[in-house]
Amino acid sequence: MYRICLKERKILDRIFKEDTQPLEQLAEQLVSGAAPEDFLFGVAGLYGRVRGSPSLEEIFQAFDGILYYIELPELTLLLLAPDADCRDLAGKVARWLCGRGASLNVVYLEGKRTLPEARQIRDMFLAASDEVFYCTELECRSLVDLLPSRREAELGDPEDQRLRLLRQDIASCLARGEVDYAHERLDNYFAISGRGSAAVFRECCASLYHLVNDELVAPDEDLAGHRRALRPNGKSIFQLIAEANTAGEIRRHIIWYMDQLLAWYRPLKENTNYRVAAFVEEYIEKHYMETVSVDEVASQVGLSTNYVRTIFKNSRGTTIQNYLSEYRLKMACRLLRNTPTTVSKVGQLVGYNNVSYFCASFQKRFGKTPTQWRREP
């Protein structure tokens, strides 16, 4: 089997990668006098980052039908011998990779191709990247079946708002140890995120991880002490999301992480003190814009007001009033950062009827007025 020599490899790299130099000139250098259309090849693509074993050179050496490979970001184009059956060879490569634990999808383009088509072929494979990201891992697919890609480069405001609500809802479900509800909402989250491109899906999943980590793991000293158990192979879930080649990989990492947290919180659900403290937190999250009465909370759980106060202080290390104030100010920060609402209106929206008291409380907590905080980048 004919193999591409080193000089030819360098020219092929430039043909496929360098849009700044005319393709025709490079093609003529490669074929040295012959017609560029006479240089025939088949094409298959490996999608994802090639990590660990096998290396690209190992793949190249393992199959006689591969002439050379072109490395692009998260995509490797395999140039196949013109007499090779692209579908059959791509399938063999996919099975070979699967046997070695490589999470790469393989896509093939039927028929023989010529050098003048090189950059068009490259762009076609790149255009299919988002669809391949959502394919089942290690599945061999035809490029024609994946085009055109219909994924959104960014989600609209309704989807963003729904995702924000779902993130909070998922965190609440985890904290209450509600397995079924947590997984149901997580499925909804994946479905909405999956309308976007690979980058959108990755970003949405990273946002979910950060919110859950910031609200559940970081503030809980006991749980934070088990961080190693929440880091598979010493890597954070955020790192694994960034490194994943497919949506399926990311889903598995997120689900694993959520299940670890559910296993932590679910036993606490049976503890009376925990249930009371969790009820108080949930009540505040729903009613912080109103006047919050500890007497009302206590009547709903059937306990005395002082007992509810004691349970909450012992469980959370802070008083109900301090938790309410902290929560209101946290929501005020979000409104100041994300909306043009006036400072006085923000105060009202988070439960402060007196704007002066709101500003004084805000400055005491953050060391600056709401207006000064809003102006900072």
C-alpha positions as a Markdown table, in Angstrom:
| # | Residue | x | y | z |
|---|---|---|---|---|
| 1 | Met | 0.0 | 0.0 | 0.0 |
| 2 | Tyr | 1.3 | 3.4 | -1.0 |
| 3 | Arg | 2.0 | 5.8 | 1.9 |
| 4 | Ile | 2.3 | 9.5 | 1.8 |
| 5 | Cys | 5.9 | 10.7 | 2.3 |
| 6 | Leu | 6.9 | 13.5 | 4.7 |
| 7 | Lys | 7.1 | 16.2 | 2.0 |
| 8 | Glu | 3.6 | 15.2 | 0.8 |
| 9 | Arg | 2.2 | 15.2 | 4.3 |
| 10 | Lys | 3.3 | 18.8 | 4.8 |
| 11 | Ile | 1.7 | 19.9 | 1.6 |
| 12 | Leu | -1.5 | 18.1 | 2.4 |
| 13 | Asp | -1.7 | 19.8 | 5.8 |
| 14 | Arg | -1.5 | 23.1 | 4.1 |
| 15 | Ile | -4.1 | 22.2 | 1.5 |
| 16 | Phe | -6.6 | 21.3 | 4.1 |
| 17 | Lys | -5.7 | 23.9 | 6.8 |
| 18 | Glu | -4.4 | 27.1 | 5.1 |
| 19 | Asp | -7.1 | 29.2 | 3.6 |
| 20 | Thr | -4.6 | 32.0 | 3.0 |
| 21 | Gln | -2.7 | 30.2 | 0.2 |
| 22 | Pro | -4.5 | 29.2 | -3.0 |
| 23 | Leu | -5.5 | 25.6 | -3.0 |
| 24 | Glu | -4.6 | 25.2 | -6.7 |
| 25 | Gln | -1.0 | 26.1 | -6.2 |
| 26 | Leu | -0.6 | 23.7 | -3.3 |
| 27 | Ala | -2.3 | 20.9 | -5.2 |
| 28 | Glu | 0.1 | 21.4 | -8.2 |
| 29 | Gln | 3.1 | 21.1 | -5.8 |
| 30 | Leu | 1.7 | 17.8 | -4.5 |
| 31 | Val | 1.0 | 16.1 | -7.8 |
| 32 | Ser | 4.1 | 17.7 | -9.5 |
| 33 | Gly | 2.9 | 18.2 | -13.0 |
| 34 | Ala | -0.1 | 15.9 | -13.0 |
| 35 | Ala | -3.7 | 17.1 | -12.9 |
| 36 | Pro | -4.9 | 17.8 | -9.2 |
| 37 | Glu | -8.1 | 15.9 | -10.1 |
| 38 | Asp | -6.1 | 12.8 | -10.6 |
| 39 | Phe | -5.2 | 12.6 | -6.9 |
| 40 | Leu | -8.1 | 10.5 | -5.6 |
| 41 | Phe | -8.8 | 9.6 | -2.0 |
| 42 | Gly | -11.7 | 8.7 | 0.4 |
| 43 | Val | -12.4 | 10.5 | 3.6 |
| 44 | Ala | -13.5 | 9.6 | 7.2 |
| 45 | Gly | -13.5 | 11.8 | 10.3 |
| 46 | Leu | -12.7 | 11.1 | 13.9 |
| 47 | Tyr | -14.6 | 13.5 | 16.2 |
| 48 | Gly | -13.3 | 14.4 | 19.6 |
| 49 | Arg | -10.0 | 14.9 | 21.4 |
| 50 | Val | -7.6 | 12.0 | 20.9 |
| 51 | Arg | -6.5 | 11.4 | 24.5 |
| 52 | Gly | -4.1 | 8.7 | 25.7 |
| 53 | Ser | -3.9 | 5.4 | 23.8 |
| 54 | Pro | -4.3 | 4.9 | 20.9 |
| 55 | Ser | -2.5 | 7.8 | 19.3 |
| 56 | Leu | -3.2 | 9.1 | 15.8 |
| 57 | Glu | 0.0 | 7.5 | 14.7 |
| 58 | Glu | -1.1 | 4.1 | 16.0 |
| 59 | Ile | -4.4 | 4.5 | 14.2 |
| 60 | Phe | -2.5 | 5.4 | 11.0 |
| 61 | Gln | -0.3 | 2.4 | 11.3 |
| 62 | Ala | -3.1 | -0.1 | 12.2 |
| 63 | Phe | -4.9 | 0.2 | 8.8 |
| 64 | Asp | -3.3 | -0.1 | 5.4 |
| 65 | Gly | -6.2 | 1.8 | 3.8 |
| 66 | Ile | -5.3 | 5.0 | 5.6 |
| 67 | Leu | -3.0 | 7.2 | 3.5 |
| 68 | Tyr | -2.6 | 10.1 | 6.0 |
| 69 | Tyr | -4.5 | 12.1 | 8.7 |
| 70 | Ile | -5.2 | 15.8 | 9.0 |
| 71 | Glu | -5.4 | 17.1 | 12.6 |
| 72 | Leu | -8.0 | 19.9 | 13.2 |
| 73 | Pro | -9.4 | 21.1 | 16.5 |
| 74 | Glu | -11.5 | 18.1 | 17.9 |
| 75 | Leu | -11.6 | 16.6 | 14.4 |
| 76 | Thr | -9.1 | 14.4 | 12.6 |
| 77 | Leu | -9.7 | 13.7 | 8.9 |
| 78 | Leu | -8.4 | 10.3 | 7.7 |
| 79 | Leu | -7.5 | 10.3 | 4.0 |
| 80 | Leu | -8.3 | 6.8 | 2.7 |
| 81 | Ala | -6.9 | 5.0 | -0.3 |
| 82 | Pro | -9.0 | 5.5 | -3.5 |
| 83 | Asp | -9.8 | 1.8 | -3.8 |
| 84 | Ala | -11.0 | 1.6 | -0.1 |
| 85 | Asp | -14.6 | 1.1 | 0.8 |
| 86 | Cys | -15.1 | 4.2 | 3.0 |
| 87 | Arg | -18.0 | 2.8 | 4.9 |
| 88 | Asp | -16.4 | -0.5 | 5.6 |
| 89 | Leu | -13.0 | 0.9 | 6.6 |
| 90 | Ala | -14.7 | 3.6 | 8.8 |
| 91 | Gly | -16.7 | 0.8 | 10.5 |
| 92 | Lys | -13.5 | -1.2 | 11.2 |
| 93 | Val | -11.8 | 1.9 | 12.6 |
| 94 | Ala | -14.8 | 2.6 | 14.9 |
| 95 | Arg | -14.7 | -1.0 | 16.2 |
| 96 | Trp | -11.0 | -0.8 | 16.7 |
| 97 | Leu | -11.3 | 2.4 | 18.7 |
| 98 | Cys | -14.1 | 1.0 | 20.7 |
| 99 | Gly | -12.0 | -2.0 | 21.7 |
| 100 | Arg | -9.4 | 0.3 | 23.0 |
| 101 | Gly | -11.7 | 2.5 | 25.0 |
| 102 | Ala | -11.4 | 5.6 | 22.9 |
| 103 | Ser | -14.6 | 7.8 | 23.0 |
| 104 | Leu | -14.4 | 9.0 | 19.4 |
| 105 | Asn | -17.2 | 9.0 | 16.8 |
| 106 | Val | -16.4 | 8.0 | 13.3 |
| 107 | Val | -18.0 | 9.6 | 10.2 |
| 108 | Tyr | -17.4 | 8.7 | 6.6 |
| 109 | Leu | -18.1 | 10.3 | 3.2 |
| 110 | Glu | -19.0 | 8.0 | 0.4 |
| 111 | Gly | -17.1 | 8.0 | -2.9 |
| 112 | Lys | -13.8 | 9.1 | -4.2 |
| 113 | Arg | -12.7 | 12.7 | -3.7 |
| 114 | Thr | -10.2 | 15.1 | -5.4 |
| 115 | Leu | -7.8 | 17.7 | -4.1 |
| 116 | Pro | -9.9 | 20.7 | -5.5 |
| 117 | Glu | -12.6 | 19.6 | -3.1 |
| 118 | Ala | -10.3 | 19.5 | 0.0 |
| 119 | Arg | -11.4 | 22.6 | 1.8 |
| 120 | Gln | -15.1 | 22.1 | 1.0 |
| 121 | Ile | -14.8 | 18.6 | 2.4 |
| 122 | Arg | -13.1 | 20.0 | 5.5 |
| 123 | Asp | -15.9 | 22.5 | 6.0 |
| 124 | Met | -18.6 | 19.8 | 5.5 |
| 125 | Phe | -17.1 | 17.7 | 8.3 |
| 126 | Leu | -16.7 | 20.7 | 10.6 |
| 127 | Ala | -20.4 | 21.7 | 9.9 |
| 128 | Ala | -21.4 | 18.3 | 11.2 |
| 129 | Ser | -19.5 | 18.6 | 14.5 |
| 130 | Asp | -22.5 | 19.6 | 16.6 |
| 131 | Glu | -24.7 | 16.7 | 15.3 |
| 132 | Val | -21.9 | 14.2 | 15.9 |
| 133 | Phe | -21.5 | 15.5 | 19.4 |
| 134 | Tyr | -25.0 | 14.3 | 20.2 |
| 135 | Cys | -24.6 | 10.9 | 18.5 |
| 136 | Thr | -24.2 | 7.7 | 20.5 |
| 137 | Glu | -20.5 | 7.2 | 21.3 |
| 138 | Leu | -18.4 | 5.2 | 18.8 |
| 139 | Glu | -21.2 | 5.1 | 16.3 |
| 140 | Cys | -20.1 | 5.0 | 12.6 |
| 141 | Arg | -22.3 | 7.4 | 10.6 |
| 142 | Ser | -22.5 | 8.8 | 7.1 |
| 143 | Leu | -21.7 | 12.5 | 6.8 |
| 144 | Val | -24.6 | 13.0 | 4.4 |
| 145 | Asp | -27.1 | 11.9 | 7.1 |
| 146 | Leu | -25.7 | 14.5 | 9.6 |
| 147 | Leu | -26.0 | 17.5 | 7.4 |
| 148 | Pro | -27.3 | 20.1 | 7.7 |
| 149 | Ser | -26.7 | 20.7 | 11.4 |
| 150 | Arg | -29.8 | 22.3 | 13.1 |
| 151 | Arg | -28.3 | 23.1 | 16.4 |
| 152 | Glu | -28.6 | 26.6 | 17.7 |
| 153 | Ala | -25.4 | 28.7 | 18.3 |
| 154 | Glu | -27.2 | 30.2 | 21.3 |
| 155 | Leu | -30.5 | 29.6 | 23.1 |
| 156 | Gly | -33.2 | 32.1 | 23.3 |
| 157 | Asp | -34.3 | 34.0 | 26.4 |
| 158 | Pro | -37.3 | 31.6 | 27.2 |
| 159 | Glu | -34.9 | 28.7 | 27.1 |
| 160 | Asp | -32.3 | 30.5 | 29.3 |
| 161 | Gln | -35.0 | 31.4 | 31.8 |
| 162 | Arg | -36.3 | 27.9 | 31.9 |
| 163 | Leu | -32.7 | 26.6 | 32.5 |
| 164 | Arg | -32.1 | 29.0 | 35.3 |
| 165 | Leu | -35.3 | 27.9 | 37.1 |
| 166 | Leu | -34.4 | 24.2 | 36.5 |
| 167 | Arg | -30.9 | 24.7 | 38.0 |
| 168 | Gln | -32.4 | 26.1 | 41.2 |
| 169 | Asp | -35.1 | 23.4 | 41.2 |
| 170 | Ile | -32.5 | 20.6 | 40.7 |
| 171 | Ala | -30.4 | 22.0 | 43.6 |
| 172 | Ser | -33.5 | 22.0 | 45.8 |
| 173 | Cys | -34.4 | 18.5 | 44.9 |
| 174 | Leu | -30.8 | 17.3 | 45.7 |
| 175 | Ala | -30.8 | 19.1 | 49.0 |
| 176 | Arg | -34.1 | 17.4 | 49.9 |
| 177 | Gly | -32.9 | 14.0 | 48.7 |
| 178 | Glu | -35.7 | 13.7 | 46.2 |
| 179 | Val | -34.3 | 11.2 | 43.7 |
| 180 | Asp | -37.1 | 10.9 | 41.2 |
| 181 | Tyr | -37.8 | 14.6 | 41.0 |
| 182 | Ala | -34.1 | 15.4 | 40.7 |
| 183 | His | -33.7 | 13.0 | 37.7 |
| 184 | Glu | -36.9 | 14.2 | 36.1 |
| 185 | Arg | -35.8 | 17.8 | 36.2 |
| 186 | Leu | -32.3 | 16.8 | 35.1 |
| 187 | Asp | -33.8 | 15.1 | 32.0 |
| 188 | Asn | -35.7 | 18.3 | 31.2 |
| 189 | Tyr | -32.5 | 20.3 | 31.6 |
| 190 | Phe | -30.6 | 18.0 | 29.2 |
| 191 | Ala | -33.5 | 18.2 | 26.7 |
| 192 | Ile | -33.5 | 22.0 | 26.6 |
| 193 | Ser | -29.7 | 22.3 | 26.6 |
| 194 | Gly | -29.6 | 19.8 | 23.7 |
| 195 | Arg | -31.3 | 22.2 | 21.4 |
| 196 | Gly | -28.0 | 24.1 | 21.2 |
| 197 | Ser | -24.6 | 23.4 | 19.8 |
| 198 | Ala | -22.0 | 21.3 | 21.5 |
| 199 | Ala | -20.5 | 24.5 | 23.1 |
| 200 | Val | -24.0 | 25.5 | 24.4 |
| 201 | Phe | -24.6 | 22.1 | 25.9 |
| 202 | Arg | -21.2 | 22.0 | 27.5 |
| 203 | Glu | -21.7 | 25.6 | 28.9 |
| 204 | Cys | -25.2 | 24.7 | 30.3 |
| 205 | Cys | -23.9 | 21.6 | 32.0 |
| 206 | Ala | -21.0 | 23.5 | 33.5 |
| 207 | Ser | -23.4 | 26.2 | 34.8 |
| 208 | Leu | -25.5 | 23.5 | 36.5 |
| 209 | Tyr | -22.4 | 22.0 | 38.1 |
| 210 | His | -21.2 | 25.4 | 39.4 |
| 211 | Leu | -24.5 | 26.3 | 40.9 |
| 212 | Val | -24.9 | 22.9 | 42.7 |
| 213 | Asn | -21.4 | 23.0 | 43.9 |
| 214 | Asp | -21.7 | 26.6 | 45.1 |
| 215 | Glu | -25.0 | 26.2 | 46.9 |
| 216 | Leu | -24.7 | 22.6 | 48.3 |
| 217 | Val | -21.1 | 21.4 | 48.4 |
| 218 | Ala | -19.1 | 24.5 | 49.3 |
| 219 | Pro | -21.2 | 25.8 | 52.2 |
| 220 | Asp | -21.5 | 22.3 | 53.8 |
| 221 | Glu | -18.3 | 21.6 | 55.8 |
| 222 | Asp | -19.0 | 17.9 | 56.2 |
| 223 | Leu | -19.8 | 17.4 | 52.5 |
| 224 | Ala | -16.9 | 19.6 | 51.4 |
| 225 | Gly | -14.7 | 17.3 | 53.4 |
| 226 | His | -15.6 | 14.5 | 51.0 |
| 227 | Arg | -14.5 | 16.4 | 47.9 |
| 228 | Arg | -12.2 | 13.7 | 46.8 |
| 229 | Ala | -15.1 | 11.3 | 46.5 |
| 230 | Leu | -16.7 | 13.8 | 44.2 |
| 231 | Arg | -13.6 | 13.9 | 41.9 |
| 232 | Pro | -13.4 | 10.8 | 39.7 |
| 233 | Asn | -9.7 | 10.0 | 38.9 |
| 234 | Gly | -8.8 | 13.2 | 40.7 |
| 235 | Lys | -10.6 | 15.5 | 38.3 |
| 236 | Ser | -13.5 | 17.8 | 39.1 |
| 237 | Ile | -16.8 | 17.4 | 37.2 |
| 238 | Phe | -16.0 | 20.7 | 35.5 |
| 239 | Gln | -12.8 | 19.3 | 34.1 |
| 240 | Leu | -14.5 | 16.2 | 32.9 |
| 241 | Ile | -17.2 | 18.3 | 31.2 |
| 242 | Ala | -14.5 | 20.3 | 29.4 |
| 243 | Glu | -12.7 | 17.2 | 28.2 |
| 244 | Ala | -15.7 | 15.1 | 27.2 |
| 245 | Asn | -16.0 | 14.3 | 23.5 |
| 246 | Thr | -19.8 | 13.7 | 23.4 |
| 247 | Ala | -23.0 | 14.8 | 25.1 |
| 248 | Gly | -23.4 | 11.3 | 26.4 |
| 249 | Glu | -20.2 | 11.5 | 28.3 |
| 250 | Ile | -21.2 | 14.8 | 29.8 |
| 251 | Arg | -24.6 | 13.4 | 30.8 |
| 252 | Arg | -23.0 | 10.5 | 32.6 |
| 253 | His | -20.6 | 12.7 | 34.5 |
| 254 | Ile | -23.4 | 15.0 | 35.7 |
| 255 | Ile | -25.7 | 12.2 | 36.6 |
| 256 | Trp | -22.9 | 10.5 | 38.5 |
| 257 | Tyr | -22.3 | 13.7 | 40.4 |
| 258 | Met | -26.0 | 14.2 | 41.2 |
| 259 | Asp | -26.3 | 10.6 | 42.4 |
| 260 | Gln | -23.4 | 11.1 | 44.8 |
| 261 | Leu | -25.1 | 14.2 | 46.3 |
| 262 | Leu | -28.4 | 12.4 | 46.5 |
| 263 | Ala | -26.7 | 9.5 | 48.4 |
| 264 | Trp | -25.4 | 12.1 | 50.8 |
| 265 | Tyr | -28.6 | 14.0 | 51.3 |
| 266 | Arg | -31.2 | 11.3 | 51.1 |
| 267 | Pro | -30.5 | 9.8 | 54.6 |
| 268 | Leu | -30.7 | 13.3 | 56.1 |
| 269 | Lys | -34.3 | 13.4 | 54.8 |
| 270 | Glu | -35.3 | 11.0 | 57.5 |
| 271 | Asn | -33.8 | 13.2 | 60.2 |
| 272 | Thr | -36.5 | 15.5 | 61.8 |
| 273 | Asn | -34.1 | 18.4 | 62.5 |
| 274 | Tyr | -32.9 | 18.3 | 58.9 |
| 275 | Arg | -36.4 | 18.2 | 57.5 |
| 276 | Val | -37.4 | 21.2 | 59.7 |
| 277 | Ala | -34.3 | 23.2 | 58.7 |
| 278 | Ala | -34.8 | 22.3 | 55.0 |
| 279 | Phe | -38.5 | 23.4 | 55.2 |
| 280 | Val | -37.5 | 26.7 | 56.7 |
| 281 | Glu | -35.0 | 27.3 | 53.8 |
| 282 | Glu | -37.6 | 26.3 | 51.2 |
| 283 | Tyr | -40.2 | 28.6 | 52.8 |
| 284 | Ile | -37.8 | 31.5 | 52.7 |
| 285 | Glu | -36.9 | 30.9 | 49.1 |
| 286 | Lys | -40.6 | 31.1 | 48.2 |
| 287 | His | -41.6 | 33.9 | 50.4 |
| 288 | Tyr | -38.5 | 36.2 | 50.8 |
| 289 | Met | -40.3 | 39.0 | 49.0 |
| 290 | Glu | -43.0 | 39.1 | 51.7 |
| 291 | Thr | -43.0 | 39.5 | 55.4 |
| 292 | Val | -41.6 | 36.2 | 56.7 |
| 293 | Ser | -43.1 | 35.1 | 60.0 |
| 294 | Val | -41.3 | 32.4 | 62.0 |
| 295 | Asp | -44.6 | 31.8 | 63.9 |
| 296 | Glu | -46.2 | 30.9 | 60.6 |
| 297 | Val | -43.4 | 28.6 | 59.7 |
| 298 | Ala | -43.6 | 26.9 | 63.0 |
| 299 | Ser | -47.3 | 26.4 | 62.8 |
| 300 | Gln | -46.9 | 24.7 | 59.4 |
| 301 | Val | -44.4 | 22.1 | 60.8 |
| 302 | Gly | -46.4 | 21.7 | 64.1 |
| 303 | Leu | -43.7 | 22.8 | 66.4 |
| 304 | Ser | -43.2 | 25.8 | 68.8 |
| 305 | Thr | -41.5 | 28.9 | 67.4 |
| 306 | Asn | -38.6 | 28.7 | 69.8 |
| 307 | Tyr | -38.0 | 25.1 | 69.0 |
| 308 | Val | -37.9 | 25.8 | 65.2 |
| 309 | Arg | -35.5 | 28.6 | 65.9 |
| 310 | Thr | -33.2 | 26.3 | 67.9 |
| 311 | Ile | -33.3 | 23.5 | 65.4 |
| 312 | Phe | -32.4 | 25.8 | 62.5 |
| 313 | Lys | -29.6 | 27.5 | 64.5 |
| 314 | Asn | -28.1 | 24.1 | 65.5 |
| 315 | Ser | -28.5 | 22.6 | 61.9 |
| 316 | Arg | -27.4 | 25.6 | 59.9 |
| 317 | Gly | -25.1 | 27.5 | 62.3 |
| 318 | Thr | -27.0 | 30.7 | 61.8 |
| 319 | Thr | -30.4 | 32.2 | 62.9 |
| 320 | Ile | -33.4 | 32.2 | 60.7 |
| 321 | Gln | -33.3 | 36.0 | 60.5 |
| 322 | Asn | -29.7 | 36.1 | 59.4 |
| 323 | Tyr | -30.4 | 33.4 | 56.7 |
| 324 | Leu | -33.4 | 35.4 | 55.5 |
| 325 | Ser | -31.3 | 38.6 | 55.3 |
| 326 | Glu | -28.5 | 36.8 | 53.5 |
| 327 | Tyr | -30.9 | 35.3 | 51.0 |
| 328 | Arg | -32.6 | 38.6 | 50.3 |
| 329 | Leu | -29.3 | 40.4 | 49.7 |
| 330 | Lys | -28.1 | 37.5 | 47.4 |
| 331 | Met | -31.3 | 37.9 | 45.3 |
| 332 | Ala | -30.8 | 41.7 | 45.3 |
| 333 | Cys | -27.3 | 41.2 | 43.9 |
| 334 | Arg | -28.7 | 39.2 | 41.0 |
| 335 | Leu | -31.3 | 41.9 | 40.2 |
| 336 | Leu | -28.7 | 44.7 | 40.4 |
| 337 | Arg | -26.4 | 42.8 | 38.1 |
| 338 | Asn | -28.9 | 41.5 | 35.6 |
| 339 | Thr | -31.6 | 44.1 | 35.4 |
| 340 | Pro | -31.9 | 47.9 | 35.1 |
| 341 | Thr | -34.4 | 48.0 | 38.0 |
| 342 | Thr | -33.9 | 51.0 | 40.3 |
| 343 | Val | -32.2 | 50.5 | 43.7 |
| 344 | Ser | -35.4 | 51.3 | 45.6 |
| 345 | Lys | -37.5 | 48.9 | 43.5 |
| 346 | Val | -34.8 | 46.2 | 44.0 |
| 347 | Gly | -35.2 | 46.6 | 47.7 |
| 348 | Gln | -38.9 | 46.3 | 47.5 |
| 349 | Leu | -38.7 | 43.2 | 45.3 |
| 350 | Val | -36.5 | 41.4 | 47.8 |
| 351 | Gly | -38.7 | 42.2 | 50.9 |
| 352 | Tyr | -37.3 | 45.6 | 52.1 |
| 353 | Asn | -40.1 | 48.2 | 52.5 |
| 354 | Asn | -37.6 | 50.9 | 53.6 |
| 355 | Val | -35.0 | 51.8 | 50.9 |
| 356 | Ser | -32.7 | 53.4 | 53.5 |
| 357 | Tyr | -32.7 | 50.2 | 55.6 |
| 358 | Phe | -32.1 | 48.1 | 52.5 |
| 359 | Cys | -29.1 | 50.3 | 51.4 |
| 360 | Ala | -27.6 | 50.2 | 54.9 |
| 361 | Ser | -28.0 | 46.4 | 55.2 |
| 362 | Phe | -26.4 | 46.0 | 51.7 |
| 363 | Gln | -23.5 | 48.3 | 52.6 |
| 364 | Lys | -22.9 | 46.5 | 55.9 |
| 365 | Arg | -22.8 | 43.1 | 54.2 |
| 366 | Phe | -20.8 | 44.0 | 51.0 |
| 367 | Gly | -18.9 | 47.1 | 52.1 |
| 368 | Lys | -20.4 | 49.3 | 49.3 |
| 369 | Thr | -23.8 | 50.7 | 48.4 |
| 370 | Pro | -26.0 | 48.9 | 45.9 |
| 371 | Thr | -25.2 | 51.6 | 43.3 |
| 372 | Gln | -21.5 | 51.2 | 43.7 |
| 373 | Trp | -21.8 | 47.4 | 43.6 |
| 374 | Arg | -23.8 | 47.6 | 40.4 |
| 375 | Arg | -21.2 | 49.8 | 38.6 |
| 376 | Glu | -18.4 | 47.4 | 39.2 |
| 377 | Pro | -17.6 | 45.1 | 36.3 |
